[in-house]
């Protein structure tokens, strides 16, 4: 019997901090600073509440958590004269926060939480990795066979100026491009758009192996301009730190797709060449991504998650991306981010997304992918 399933062990090595959001924020009332703000301790709030009750401060704690005041958790603990050793026993975990600039009101903001498993350990869901690979594979097929997508690209560009609700803007046009690339199966011959026809149903990506809480760091969003100017913003995320190894498996079902390991590697290479040519090269000091570079998770920027530049290149892509921003952002945000200047600058968006780790700036979400 021929084995139609091929299994590959794959490793992502984190270069730039990676954030996979749980959808929850760690409130400023749920963590405290330690060691001169070099670390933060995320508290087990159930344990802390029991401690507050035991110390006769239950009602005060309830008022504090209800948001009736703006003080930090540390100030409430100090004002309540709760012993340091007692409340540190209520710590859930501690992560490094040395890369954060705590000036300008950064002492009391919420933190976007990294996704964790049932045992409280961070991990990367297979769905996040597959979503990344899907964009890369789609870009690779477009770049290798542009003439196949010409009519669909013309159609998308035509409807980019049409009025539409933000949630539906260009949705059908993008779906048509994905279907042209991936709907090679003929399970439902009557309805080409049916998801059962998608050959990437034969690409199965596992969740990563569990990681350790010590792999997490507190990352601050840093916008970098075309000239290389750095702007630290009041946005904090739990991130996987530089050097973290993310191990998972990829299985390919040969009865559904003829995709190979070599196809994935070649698509990554094509994606990176296009990304650098159409976007990253515009930024002073930016270096060309390695051939096996990939961009995973939240905060890595629009250009890492779109097929607009693979479809159109830089000359046509820049004004189209600017139009997409205008159509999908409210006017206030569009003007705040100065996207109306993108076409004149020759790049859209005109900001690159970075985060500091160990004293150095890295592109957010940047990893190296290798088959092991």
HUZIUR-V591109 format. One record per residue. RES is the residue in one letter. OMEGA is omega as a letter, one per 30 degrees, with the letter a starting at -180 (NA if undefined). Layout:
RES/OMEGA ; RES/OMEGA
This chain:
X/a ; X/l ; X/a ; X/l ; X/l ; X/a ; X/a ; X/l ; X/a ; X/l ; X/l ; X/l ; X/a ; X/l ; X/l ; X/a ; X/a ; X/l ; X/l ; X/a ; X/l ; X/a ; X/a ; X/l ; X/l ; X/a ; X/l ; X/l ; X/a ; X/l ; X/l ; X/l ; X/l ; X/l ; X/l ; X/l ; X/l ; X/l ; X/l ; X/l ; X/l ; X/a ; X/l ; X/a ; X/l ; X/l ; X/a ; X/l ; X/l ; X/l ; X/l ; X/l ; X/a ; X/a ; X/l ; X/l ; X/a ; X/a ; X/l ; X/l ; X/l ; X/l ; X/l ; X/a ; X/a ; X/l ; X/a ; X/l ; X/a ; X/a ; X/l ; X/l ; X/a ; X/l ; X/l ; X/l ; X/l ; X/a ; X/a ; X/l ; X/l ; X/a ; X/a ; X/a ; X/a ; X/a ; X/l ; X/l ; X/l ; X/a ; X/l ; X/l ; X/a ; X/l ; X/a ; X/l ; X/a ; X/a ; X/a ; X/l ; X/a ; X/l ; X/l ; X/l ; X/a ; X/a ; X/a ; X/l ; X/a ; X/a ; X/l ; X/a ; X/l ; X/a ; X/a ; X/a ; X/a ; X/a ; X/l ; X/l ; X/l ; X/l ; X/l ; X/a ; X/l ; X/l ; X/l ; X/l ; X/a ; X/l ; X/l ; X/a ; X/l ; X/l ; X/a ; X/a ; X/l ; X/l ; X/l ; X/a ; X/l ; X/a ; X/a ; X/a ; X/a ; X/a ; X/l ; X/a ; X/a ; X/a ; X/l ; X/l ; X/l ; X/a ; X/l ; X/a ; X/l ; X/a ; X/l ; X/l ; X/a ; X/l ; X/a ; X/l ; X/a ; X/a ; X/a ; X/a ; X/l ; X/a ; X/a ; X/l ; X/l ; X/l ; X/l ; X/l ; X/l ; X/a ; X/l ; X/a ; X/a ; X/a ; X/a ; X/l ; X/a ; X/l ; X/l ; X/a ; X/a ; X/a ; X/a ; X/a ; X/a ; X/a ; X/l ; X/l ; X/a ; X/a ; X/a ; X/l ; X/l ; X/l ; X/a ; X/a ; X/a ; X/l ; X/l ; X/l ; X/l ; X/l ; X/a ; X/l ; X/l ; X/l ; X/a ; X/l ; X/l ; X/a ; X/l ; X/l ; X/l ; X/l ; X/l ; X/a ; X/l ; X/a ; X/a ; X/l ; X/a ; X/l ; X/l ; X/a ; X/a ; X/l ; X/a ; X/l ; X/l ; X/a ; X/l ; X/a ; X/l ; X/l ; X/l ; X/l ; X/l ; X/a ; X/l ; X/l ; X/l ; X/l ; X/a ; X/a ; X/a ; X/l ; X/a ; X/a ; X/l ; X/l ; X/l ; X/l ; X/a ; X/l ; X/l ; X/a ; X/l ; X/l ; X/l ; X/a ; X/l ; X/l ; X/a ; X/l ; X/l ; X/a ; X/l ; X/a ; X/a ; X/a ; X/a ; X/a ; X/a ; X/a ; X/a ; X/l ; X/a ; X/l ; X/a ; X/l ; X/l ; X/a ; X/a ; X/l ; X/l ; X/a ; X/a ; X/l ; X/a ; X/l ; X/a ; X/l ; X/a ; X/a ; X/l ; X/a ; X/a ; X/l ; X/a ; X/a ; X/l ; X/a ; X/a ; X/a ; X/a ; X/a ; X/l ; X/a ; X/a ; X/l ; X/l ; X/l ; X/l ; X/l ; X/l ; X/l ; X/a ; X/a ; X/a ; X/l ; X/l ; X/a ; X/a ; X/a ; X/l ; X/l ; X/l ; X/a ; X/l ; X/a ; X/l ; X/l ; X/a ; X/a ; X/l ; X/l ; X/l ; X/l ; X/l ; X/f ; X/a ; X/l ; X/l ; X/a ; X/a ; X/l ; X/a ; X/l ; X/l ; X/l ; X/a ; X/l ; X/l ; X/l ; X/a ; X/l ; X/a ; X/l ; X/l ; X/a ; X/l ; X/l ; X/a ; X/NA
